[in-house]
Structure formats: structure tokens, C-alpha cells
């Protein structure tokens, strides 16, 4: 079972960015989730939300269902 959260080291590897920048990205995504009323954990972000925001995962799933 995959972990539901992506951590900074995975973001660094996935996006080829520095660790400080990965922390900034995670904070930005968590701030967006907080505005929507979700509870967040510092230094981690929901994996599904990360994939939707960076790769448009939600749109791809919708097209596959058609």
C-alpha cells in the first residue's frame, strides 16, 4: 500500500529541485489545502493532490473513464 503522503525527499527526486525549494512547494500546496478546509501535516503533502497539481492526474483519470 502506497503512503498517502509525499515527503520532501520524494519531491526533490520527482521534480529535480533543491530541498529548500521542495519545502516551499509543499508549504504552498498545504496552504491551498488549508484554505479548502483540510488538515495538513508540515513537511508532507497529500500524494494525490501533489499529482493533480503537477501532472493533472485528475484530468487524465476523467478522460480514461470516457
Protein Blocks (a to p, Z undefined) as FASTA:
>chain_A
ZZfbdcfklmmmmnopafklmmmmmmmmmmmmmmnopacdehiacfklmmmmmnommmmm
mmmmZZ
